[in-house]
Amino acid sequence: MPSTKDFKINFLGINPIMKDDTGGLDPESICALGALMTFKGASTENLKKQALEKGQDLEKKVKVILKNSSLKGHASMATTPVFSFSYEASKFLDSALTGMVFSSSLMASGRRTDSTYEDVVYPTSITKNEKALSLYKETSEKILDIYHEILASEVGKDQASKLLQYGVYGTGIISYSVESFNSLKREYEREKEWMPEEIGFFIEKIEAEFEKLGISSLFKTRSLAPRISYPVPNIFKNPAKSNLARELAENKLNNSESEIVAINNLATDKLKDKFGLLRKNLEALYSDKDLMIKNWFKVLEERAEIARDYQNVLDIKTISNLSWRVWGEKKRHRTMPMTVDSIYYAIEKACQVWRDLKDNILNNELSEKQINILDKAVNIPSTIRTNEGTLKIYTETVLNALETYTELISLGIPARDAIFIIPRAVRIYVLQDINFFNLIAGYFPLRLCATADEQLRRVTHLEAEKIKVELTKLGLDWLNWHIEPKCLHTSFCPEKNCCWYLKKHVKYYDEKVHQEMEDSLEELFENK
């Protein structure tokens, strides 16, 4: 029975480090001498050499520099060292850690990997309460049974997996700067009552390694500095406190999954001309296979240049009501700032909504209107809601999980542990900024692709259509043509399995051409 205390972490390395005849420099020494470099105009190597020639104690010198810079709030030294680690724990670490703006991560995908009884993770307080343990175990196993039953009915894994809880085994690789870790620790201290206990175990294990990693004094000075860190998009926070995402959602969303709440427009005639030329060049690729093979990268670079030179031309704000699972995808796009509501507020709301329709759920008497009401609180994926059999077992299982959460709370289990039973389908309010890059080259082209999660793709399509309406009102309808999946940026699909959407424009594209382009990319890799 895996427990949250079975958390495992493996450190994979840290940079920058330097080795030389005198032993080299650890990360905080490099950063401290780097700070001195800004005044002295000499390299860190030469500054070290000068200190040793003068008989100075380098360790003491580093601490003095850190006290005079990092301790006073200068964050650039804390953003320089980056450490990487792999972990094995529950999937809550993904929700808590990978939204950090200045970080990078590779996670085991919840919509691709499987889960079994042995993967269920048990929070400490639940393991110590016999009744809570029995209840949690029974509900967890029921969720997994129904999940596999739904999968067997040929519902896609990305839809079926929304039933699963995050209190199951997960693994990943993450890279953090010292500054990012400082942001996380401060957030944990603010919201300790609400953040899963594994985050506390994680912080303890990381800090215990800082001396070996050569960043203990740097972290200490930065963590004590009289300056805040960049905000963490944290869902594990006090539900009693309001936030902009909730305030806008409750005033703007109505029955929609997503709405545009603001657009800042600085578009110019020259930008219109550039997009006119880009369209002309793309249409040439769409009509001529040989030209496409020859020029696709050149045309792609045209888009990159426009995105670089007009980055600030548009700023679009959207408010959405998305499943926890889909928020997990959105938060990975760290170039799109977000404000997110408390997951506990979302759960409280879901418990009330589903409790009100309990009899209808258990008697299999849900009207379309009632299904929509339930779906606003906990996502009911499209292929599940259209099949009476899967709808029944899905809604019954979600209801059981929500009731288990409530009962665990009544047994004295903290909310941050009871949440381990909640399905990933529970919806949460998300306010997000979309800049020009993400509109024409980053987020939208990627999430309009058929490889994206079903709900995320559907919501992204909804947002794209609403954005196009607003752009047309602003006289920017010429931009609408360019808000398309990534395949239309090059005239070929880079994925193994093509959905053939690009045949809408590229009539010559078929299995043969698809294979030719896949072979061509591999050949470029081998011969470059």
C-alpha positions as CSV (number, residue, x, y, z in Angstrom):
1,M,0.0,0.0,0.0
2,P,2.0,3.1,-1.2
3,S,1.8,6.0,1.2
4,T,2.6,9.7,0.6
5,K,5.6,9.0,2.9
6,D,7.1,6.7,0.3
7,F,8.0,9.7,-1.8
8,K,11.2,9.1,-3.8
9,I,13.5,11.7,-5.4
10,N,16.7,11.3,-7.4
11,F,18.9,14.3,-8.1
12,L,20.2,14.4,-11.6
13,G,22.6,17.3,-11.4
14,I,23.0,21.1,-11.1
15,N,24.5,23.9,-13.2
16,P,26.5,26.0,-13.4
17,I,29.6,24.3,-12.0
18,M,33.3,24.8,-12.8
19,K,36.2,22.6,-12.4
20,D,39.9,23.6,-12.6
21,D,43.3,22.8,-11.1
22,T,42.3,24.5,-7.8
23,G,39.2,22.4,-7.4
24,G,36.7,24.6,-9.3
25,L,33.6,26.5,-8.1
26,D,30.2,25.4,-6.9
27,P,27.0,27.2,-8.2
28,E,26.6,29.8,-5.5
29,S,30.3,30.7,-5.7
30,I,30.0,31.2,-9.5
31,C,26.9,33.4,-8.9
32,A,28.5,35.4,-6.2
33,L,31.6,36.0,-8.3
34,G,29.3,36.8,-11.2
35,A,27.7,39.5,-9.1
36,L,31.2,40.9,-8.4
37,M,31.9,40.6,-12.1
38,T,29.2,43.2,-12.9
39,F,31.4,45.8,-10.9
40,K,34.9,44.5,-11.7
41,G,34.5,43.6,-15.4
42,A,36.6,40.5,-14.9
43,S,35.7,36.8,-15.5
44,T,34.7,34.6,-12.6
45,E,37.9,32.6,-13.2
46,N,40.1,35.6,-12.9
47,L,38.2,36.9,-9.8
48,K,38.7,33.6,-8.1
49,K,42.4,33.6,-9.1
50,Q,42.8,37.2,-7.7
51,A,41.1,36.2,-4.4
52,L,43.4,33.2,-4.0
53,E,46.5,35.2,-4.8
54,K,45.5,37.7,-2.1
55,G,45.1,34.9,0.4
56,Q,41.4,35.6,0.8
57,D,39.0,33.0,2.2
58,L,36.9,32.4,-0.8
59,E,34.0,30.8,1.2
60,K,33.8,33.9,3.4
61,K,34.0,36.2,0.4
62,V,31.1,34.4,-1.3
63,K,28.9,34.7,1.8
64,V,29.7,38.5,2.1
65,I,28.7,39.0,-1.6
66,L,25.5,37.0,-1.1
67,K,24.6,39.1,2.0
68,N,25.2,42.3,0.0
69,S,23.1,41.2,-3.0
70,S,20.9,38.1,-2.7
71,L,19.9,38.9,0.9
72,K,18.8,42.4,-0.2
73,G,16.4,41.0,-2.8
74,H,18.5,40.8,-6.0
75,A,17.0,37.7,-7.6
76,S,19.3,37.2,-10.7
77,M,21.7,35.0,-8.8
78,A,18.9,32.8,-7.6
79,T,17.5,32.4,-11.1
80,T,20.9,31.3,-12.5
81,P,21.6,27.8,-10.8
82,V,19.2,25.1,-12.1
83,F,18.9,21.7,-10.5
84,S,17.1,18.7,-12.0
85,F,15.6,15.7,-10.4
86,S,13.3,12.7,-11.0
87,Y,10.6,11.6,-8.6
88,E,8.2,8.9,-7.8
89,A,5.1,9.9,-5.8
90,S,1.4,10.7,-6.4
91,K,0.3,12.7,-9.4
92,F,-0.3,15.6,-7.1
93,L,3.3,16.7,-7.6
94,D,2.4,17.4,-11.3
95,S,-0.5,19.7,-10.3
96,A,1.7,21.5,-7.7
97,L,5.1,21.7,-9.4
98,T,4.8,21.9,-13.2
99,G,2.9,25.2,-13.5
100,M,6.0,27.1,-12.1
101,V,6.8,29.7,-14.7
102,F,10.6,29.4,-14.6
103,S,10.9,25.6,-14.8
104,S,10.7,22.7,-17.2
105,S,9.3,19.2,-16.8
106,L,8.6,15.9,-18.4
107,M,5.6,14.0,-16.9
108,A,4.1,10.5,-17.2
109,S,0.9,11.3,-19.1
110,G,-2.3,10.5,-17.2
111,R,-4.2,10.1,-20.5
112,R,-1.7,7.7,-21.9
113,T,-0.5,5.5,-19.0
114,D,-2.6,3.1,-17.0
115,S,-3.4,2.8,-13.3
116,T,-4.1,-0.2,-11.1
117,Y,-5.1,-0.9,-7.4
118,E,-1.4,-1.0,-6.6
119,D,-0.9,2.5,-7.9
120,V,-3.3,4.1,-5.4
121,V,-1.4,6.4,-2.9
122,Y,-2.6,6.7,0.7
123,P,-2.2,10.0,2.6
124,T,-0.8,9.7,6.1
125,S,-3.9,10.8,8.0
126,I,-6.0,8.2,6.1
127,T,-3.7,5.4,6.9
128,K,-4.1,6.2,10.6
129,N,-7.9,6.2,10.6
130,E,-9.3,2.6,10.1
131,K,-12.7,3.7,8.9
132,A,-11.3,6.4,6.5
133,L,-8.8,3.9,5.2
134,S,-11.5,1.3,4.4
135,L,-13.6,4.0,2.7
136,Y,-10.8,5.5,0.7
137,K,-9.6,2.0,-0.5
138,E,-13.1,0.9,-1.5
139,T,-13.9,4.1,-3.4
140,S,-10.4,4.2,-5.1
141,E,-10.8,0.6,-6.3
142,K,-14.3,1.3,-7.5
143,I,-13.1,4.3,-9.5
144,L,-10.4,2.1,-11.2
145,D,-12.9,-0.7,-11.9
146,I,-15.4,1.7,-13.6
147,Y,-12.5,3.4,-15.5
148,H,-11.4,0.1,-17.0
149,E,-15.1,-0.8,-17.8
150,I,-15.5,2.5,-19.6
151,L,-12.3,1.9,-21.5
152,A,-13.6,-1.5,-22.6
153,S,-16.7,0.2,-24.1
154,E,-14.3,1.9,-26.6
155,V,-14.3,5.4,-24.9
156,G,-11.0,7.1,-25.6
157,K,-8.5,7.1,-22.7
158,D,-8.3,10.9,-22.6
159,Q,-12.0,11.0,-21.9
160,A,-12.2,7.9,-19.6
161,S,-9.2,9.0,-17.5
162,K,-11.0,12.1,-16.3
163,L,-12.8,9.8,-13.9
164,L,-9.5,8.9,-12.2
165,Q,-8.2,10.6,-9.0
166,Y,-4.8,12.2,-8.8
167,G,-4.0,10.1,-5.7
168,V,-2.3,7.5,-7.8
169,Y,1.4,6.8,-8.7
170,G,3.1,9.2,-10.9
171,T,6.6,10.0,-12.0
172,G,8.5,12.7,-13.9
173,I,11.6,14.8,-14.4
174,I,11.7,18.5,-13.3
175,S,14.2,21.3,-13.6
176,Y,14.0,24.2,-11.1
177,S,16.0,27.3,-10.5
178,V,16.8,28.3,-6.9
179,E,14.3,31.1,-7.4
180,S,11.6,28.8,-8.5
181,F,12.1,26.6,-5.4
182,N,12.0,29.8,-3.3
183,S,8.6,30.6,-4.9
184,L,7.3,27.2,-4.2
185,K,8.4,27.1,-0.6
186,R,6.9,30.5,0.1
187,E,3.6,29.4,-1.4
188,Y,3.7,26.3,0.7
189,E,4.2,28.3,3.8
190,R,1.2,30.5,2.9
191,E,-1.1,27.6,2.0
192,K,0.3,24.8,4.1
193,E,-3.2,23.8,5.4
194,W,-4.3,23.3,1.8
195,M,-1.3,22.0,-0.1
196,P,-0.9,18.2,-0.2
197,E,1.5,16.9,2.4
198,E,3.8,15.5,-0.4
199,I,4.8,19.0,-1.3
200,G,6.1,19.4,2.2
201,F,8.0,16.2,2.0
202,F,9.4,17.3,-1.4
203,I,10.6,20.7,0.0
204,E,12.3,18.9,3.0
205,K,14.1,16.5,0.7
206,I,15.3,19.2,-1.7
207,E,16.5,21.5,1.1
208,A,18.4,18.7,2.7
209,E,20.5,18.4,-0.5
210,F,21.3,22.1,-0.9
211,E,24.6,21.8,1.0
212,K,25.8,19.1,-1.3
213,L,24.6,20.9,-4.4
214,G,26.5,24.0,-3.4
215,I,23.5,26.4,-3.1
216,S,22.6,26.5,0.6
217,S,23.8,30.0,1.4
218,L,22.3,31.3,-1.9
219,F,18.9,29.8,-1.1
220,K,19.0,31.0,2.5
221,T,19.8,34.6,1.5
222,R,17.2,34.6,-1.2
223,S,14.5,33.1,1.0
224,L,15.0,35.6,3.7
225,A,15.2,38.6,1.4
226,P,12.5,41.4,1.8
227,R,11.1,40.7,-1.7
228,I,8.3,38.6,-3.1
229,S,8.7,36.0,-5.8
230,Y,6.9,35.6,-9.1
231,P,3.4,34.2,-8.5
232,V,2.8,30.4,-8.6
233,P,-0.5,29.4,-10.4
234,N,-1.5,27.3,-7.3
235,I,-4.9,25.6,-7.1
236,F,-4.2,24.2,-3.6
237,K,-5.3,27.3,-1.6
238,N,-7.9,28.6,0.9
239,P,-11.3,28.4,-0.8
240,A,-12.7,31.2,1.4
241,K,-10.5,33.8,-0.3
242,S,-11.7,35.2,-3.6
243,N,-9.6,35.8,-6.7
244,L,-10.0,37.4,-10.1
245,A,-10.7,34.1,-11.9
246,R,-13.7,33.3,-9.7
247,E,-15.0,36.9,-9.8
248,L,-14.9,37.1,-13.6
249,A,-16.3,33.6,-14.1
250,E,-19.3,34.2,-11.9
251,N,-20.1,37.4,-13.8
252,K,-19.1,36.5,-17.4
253,L,-19.3,32.8,-18.1
254,N,-23.0,32.0,-17.8
255,N,-23.4,28.6,-19.5
256,S,-20.2,28.8,-21.6
257,E,-17.0,26.9,-21.1
258,S,-15.0,29.9,-22.1
259,E,-15.4,33.6,-22.9
260,I,-13.2,36.4,-24.1
261,V,-13.1,39.1,-21.5
262,A,-10.6,41.6,-22.9
263,I,-8.5,42.3,-26.0
264,N,-5.8,44.8,-26.3
265,N,-5.1,45.6,-29.9
266,L,-2.0,47.5,-31.4
267,A,-2.2,46.0,-34.9
268,T,-0.7,48.1,-37.7
269,D,-1.0,48.2,-41.5
270,K,2.5,46.8,-41.9
271,L,1.6,43.8,-39.9
272,K,-1.4,43.2,-42.2
273,D,1.0,43.4,-45.2
274,K,3.3,40.9,-43.6
275,F,0.4,38.4,-43.0
276,G,-0.8,39.0,-46.5
277,L,2.6,37.9,-47.8
278,L,2.7,34.9,-45.4
279,R,-0.6,33.8,-46.7
280,K,0.5,34.1,-50.3
281,N,3.6,32.0,-49.5
282,L,1.6,29.4,-47.6
283,E,-0.9,29.0,-50.4
284,A,1.9,28.4,-52.8
285,L,3.1,25.5,-50.6
286,Y,-0.5,24.2,-50.4
287,S,-0.7,23.9,-54.2
288,D,2.8,22.6,-55.1
289,K,4.3,19.6,-53.4
290,D,7.8,20.2,-54.7
291,L,7.7,23.8,-53.5
292,M,6.5,22.6,-50.1
293,I,9.4,20.2,-49.8
294,K,11.9,22.9,-50.8
295,N,10.5,25.9,-48.9
296,W,8.5,24.8,-45.9
297,F,11.2,25.8,-43.4
298,K,11.7,29.2,-45.0
299,V,8.0,30.0,-44.7
300,L,7.9,28.7,-41.1
301,E,10.7,31.2,-40.3
302,E,8.6,34.0,-41.8
303,R,6.0,33.3,-39.1
304,A,8.7,33.1,-36.4
305,E,10.0,36.6,-37.5
306,I,6.5,38.1,-37.3
307,A,5.9,36.6,-33.9
308,R,9.3,38.0,-32.7
309,D,8.7,41.5,-34.1
310,Y,5.1,41.9,-33.1
311,Q,5.0,40.0,-29.8
312,N,3.0,42.7,-28.0
313,V,0.5,43.5,-30.8
314,L,-2.3,41.6,-29.2
315,D,-3.2,40.6,-25.6
316,I,-6.3,38.4,-25.2
317,K,-7.8,37.4,-21.8
318,T,-10.1,34.4,-21.6
319,I,-12.0,33.1,-18.6
320,S,-12.8,29.3,-18.7
321,N,-14.5,26.6,-16.6
322,L,-12.3,23.6,-17.3
323,S,-11.7,20.2,-15.9
324,W,-8.8,19.8,-13.5
325,R,-7.2,17.5,-16.0
326,V,-7.3,20.1,-18.8
327,W,-6.0,22.8,-16.4
328,G,-3.1,20.5,-16.0
329,E,-2.3,20.8,-19.7
330,K,-2.9,24.6,-19.8
331,K,-0.6,25.3,-16.9
332,R,2.3,23.8,-18.9
333,H,2.1,26.7,-21.3
334,R,4.2,28.9,-19.0
335,T,4.3,31.8,-21.5
336,M,0.6,32.4,-20.9
337,P,0.2,33.9,-17.4
338,M,-2.9,32.7,-15.5
339,T,-4.9,33.2,-12.4
340,V,-6.6,30.0,-11.2
341,D,-9.3,29.5,-8.5
342,S,-9.0,27.2,-5.5
343,I,-9.6,23.5,-6.3
344,Y,-11.3,23.2,-2.9
345,Y,-13.9,25.9,-3.9
346,A,-14.5,23.9,-7.1
347,I,-15.0,20.7,-5.1
348,E,-17.4,22.3,-2.6
349,K,-19.5,23.6,-5.6
350,A,-19.4,20.2,-7.3
351,C,-20.5,18.4,-4.1
352,Q,-23.5,20.6,-3.8
353,V,-24.5,20.4,-7.4
354,W,-24.2,16.6,-7.7
355,R,-25.9,16.1,-4.2
356,D,-28.9,18.0,-5.4
357,L,-29.3,15.6,-8.4
358,K,-28.4,12.4,-6.5
359,D,-31.8,10.7,-6.9
360,N,-31.8,11.4,-10.6
361,I,-28.3,10.0,-11.0
362,L,-29.1,6.8,-9.0
363,N,-32.4,6.3,-10.7
364,N,-30.9,6.9,-14.2
365,E,-33.4,9.7,-14.8
366,L,-31.2,12.5,-15.9
367,S,-32.6,15.0,-18.5
368,E,-30.3,16.8,-20.9
369,K,-30.7,20.0,-18.9
370,Q,-29.7,18.1,-15.7
371,I,-26.7,16.5,-17.5
372,N,-25.6,20.0,-18.5
373,I,-25.9,21.2,-14.9
374,L,-23.8,18.3,-13.6
375,D,-21.3,18.9,-16.4
376,K,-20.7,22.5,-15.4
377,A,-19.4,21.3,-12.0
378,V,-17.7,18.0,-13.1
379,N,-16.9,17.4,-16.8
380,I,-18.9,14.6,-18.4
381,P,-16.9,13.8,-21.6
382,S,-18.9,13.8,-24.9
383,T,-18.6,10.1,-25.7
384,I,-19.7,9.2,-22.2
385,R,-22.8,11.5,-22.0
386,T,-24.1,10.2,-25.3
387,N,-24.1,6.5,-24.2
388,E,-26.7,5.8,-21.5
389,G,-24.8,2.9,-20.1
390,T,-21.5,4.6,-19.6
391,L,-23.2,7.8,-18.5
392,K,-24.9,5.9,-15.7
393,I,-21.8,4.3,-14.3
394,Y,-19.7,7.4,-14.8
395,T,-22.1,9.7,-12.9
396,E,-22.7,7.2,-10.1
397,T,-18.9,6.8,-9.7
398,V,-18.3,10.6,-9.6
399,L,-21.1,11.0,-7.1
400,N,-19.6,8.3,-4.9
401,A,-16.2,9.9,-5.0
402,L,-17.7,13.3,-4.0
403,E,-19.6,11.7,-1.2
404,T,-16.5,9.9,-0.1
405,Y,-14.6,13.2,0.0
406,T,-17.4,14.7,2.3
407,E,-17.4,11.7,4.5
408,L,-13.6,11.7,4.9
409,I,-13.8,15.3,6.0
410,S,-16.4,14.4,8.6
411,L,-14.1,11.7,9.9
412,G,-11.5,14.4,10.6
413,I,-9.3,13.9,7.5
414,P,-7.9,17.2,6.3
415,A,-9.1,18.5,3.0
416,R,-5.6,18.3,1.6
417,D,-5.7,14.5,2.1
418,A,-9.3,13.9,1.3
419,I,-8.7,15.5,-2.1
420,F,-6.8,12.4,-3.1
421,I,-10.1,10.7,-4.0
422,I,-11.5,13.5,-6.2
423,P,-11.8,12.8,-10.0
424,R,-9.7,14.8,-12.5
425,A,-13.0,15.9,-14.2
426,V,-13.9,18.4,-11.5
427,R,-14.1,21.9,-13.1
428,I,-12.1,24.9,-12.0
429,Y,-12.1,28.6,-13.1
430,V,-9.0,29.7,-15.1
431,L,-8.2,33.2,-16.3
432,Q,-5.5,33.2,-18.9
433,D,-3.5,35.7,-21.0
434,I,-2.9,34.8,-24.6
435,N,-0.2,36.8,-26.3
436,F,0.4,37.1,-30.1
437,F,3.0,34.3,-30.2
438,N,0.6,31.8,-28.5
439,L,-2.2,32.9,-30.9
440,I,-0.4,32.3,-34.1
441,A,2.5,30.0,-33.3
442,G,2.4,28.5,-29.8
443,Y,-0.6,27.4,-27.8
444,F,-3.4,27.6,-30.4
445,P,-1.7,25.7,-33.3
446,L,-0.7,23.0,-30.8
447,R,-4.0,22.6,-28.9
448,L,-6.1,22.8,-32.1
449,C,-4.3,19.6,-33.2
450,A,-6.1,16.3,-33.0
451,T,-3.4,15.0,-30.7
452,A,-4.6,17.3,-27.9
453,D,-6.9,16.2,-25.1
454,E,-10.5,16.0,-26.4
455,Q,-11.9,18.7,-24.0
456,L,-8.9,20.9,-24.4
457,R,-9.1,20.8,-28.2
458,R,-12.8,21.5,-28.1
459,V,-12.4,24.5,-25.8
460,T,-9.5,25.8,-27.8
461,H,-11.6,25.6,-31.0
462,L,-14.4,27.4,-29.1
463,E,-12.0,30.1,-28.0
464,A,-10.5,30.4,-31.5
465,E,-13.9,31.0,-33.1
466,K,-14.8,33.6,-30.4
467,I,-11.5,35.3,-30.9
468,K,-12.1,35.4,-34.7
469,V,-15.5,37.1,-34.1
470,E,-13.8,39.7,-31.9
471,L,-10.9,40.3,-34.4
472,T,-13.4,40.8,-37.2
473,K,-15.2,43.5,-35.1
474,L,-11.8,45.2,-34.7
475,G,-11.1,45.1,-38.5
476,L,-8.5,42.3,-38.1
477,D,-10.4,39.6,-40.0
478,W,-7.2,39.1,-42.1
479,L,-5.6,37.5,-39.1
480,N,-8.3,34.8,-38.7
481,W,-7.0,32.7,-41.6
482,H,-3.7,32.2,-39.7
483,I,-5.3,30.8,-36.5
484,E,-5.1,27.1,-37.5
485,P,-3.4,23.8,-36.3
486,K,0.3,23.5,-36.6
487,C,0.2,21.3,-39.8
488,L,-1.0,24.3,-41.9
489,H,2.1,26.3,-40.9
490,T,4.3,24.0,-43.0
491,S,1.8,22.1,-45.3
492,F,2.6,18.7,-43.7
493,C,1.7,16.8,-40.6
494,P,4.7,16.1,-38.3
495,E,2.7,13.4,-36.3
496,K,2.9,9.7,-36.9
497,N,-0.8,9.3,-37.3
498,C,-2.3,12.1,-39.4
499,C,-5.9,13.2,-39.0
500,W,-5.9,14.7,-42.5
501,Y,-7.3,18.1,-41.4
502,L,-4.7,19.8,-43.6
503,K,-6.4,18.3,-46.7
504,K,-8.8,21.2,-46.3
505,H,-6.1,23.3,-48.0
506,V,-3.4,20.8,-49.2
507,K,-5.2,18.7,-51.7
508,Y,-2.2,16.6,-52.8
509,Y,-1.4,15.4,-49.2
510,D,-1.9,11.7,-48.9
511,E,-0.3,8.7,-47.2
512,K,2.6,8.7,-49.6
513,V,3.4,12.4,-49.1
514,H,3.0,11.9,-45.3
515,Q,5.6,9.1,-45.3
516,E,7.9,11.1,-47.6
517,M,7.9,14.0,-45.1
518,E,8.4,11.7,-42.1
519,D,11.4,10.1,-43.9
520,S,12.7,13.6,-44.9
521,L,12.7,14.8,-41.3
522,E,14.6,11.7,-40.1
523,E,17.1,12.1,-42.9
524,L,17.7,15.7,-41.9
525,F,18.3,14.5,-38.4
526,E,20.8,11.8,-39.5
527,N,22.7,14.0,-41.9
528,K,22.7,17.4,-40.2
